[in-house]
């Protein structure tokens, strides 16, 4: 019978099992990039509307 350490238990419990930490970083980076892009496009549209009706 193999004994497992506390760090192995914690690492197993906290990981999703599907993605490595590098994959999670990549997903978070893509999510932030998408949020920033949508925000930038929104403000560009607001600026164009303000200039159009000014």
C-alpha positions in Angstrom: 0.0 0.0 0.0 1.4 3.3 -1.1 1.2 6.3 1.3 0.5 9.7 -0.3 1.7 13.0 1.1 -0.5 15.9 2.1 0.7 18.0 -0.9 -0.3 15.3 -3.3 -3.8 15.2 -1.8 -4.2 18.9 -1.9 -2.8 19.1 -5.5 -5.3 16.4 -6.6 -8.2 18.0 -4.8 -7.6 21.4 -6.2 -6.9 20.4 -9.8 -9.7 20.0 -12.3 -8.0 17.0 -13.8 -8.7 18.3 -17.3 -6.2 21.1 -17.7 -2.7 21.6 -16.5 -1.8 24.9 -14.7 -0.4 26.2 -17.9 -3.7 25.5 -19.7 -5.6 27.3 -17.0 -3.3 30.3 -17.4 -3.9 30.2 -21.1 -7.7 30.1 -20.6 -7.6 33.0 -18.1 -5.5 35.0 -20.5 -7.9 34.4 -23.4 -10.8 35.3 -21.2 -9.2 38.6 -20.1 -8.2 39.4 -23.7 -11.8 38.8 -24.9 -13.2 41.0 -22.1 -10.7 43.8 -22.9 -11.5 43.6 -26.6 -15.3 43.7 -26.1 -14.8 46.6 -23.7 -12.6 48.5 -26.2 -15.1 47.9 -29.0 -18.0 49.2 -26.8 -16.1 52.4 -26.0 -15.2 52.9 -29.7 -18.9 52.6 -30.6 -19.8 55.1 -27.9 -17.2 57.6 -29.2 -18.5 57.3 -32.7 -22.1 57.8 -31.6 -21.1 60.9 -29.6 -19.2 62.3 -32.5 -22.1 61.6 -34.9 -24.7 63.4 -32.8 -22.4 66.2 -31.7 
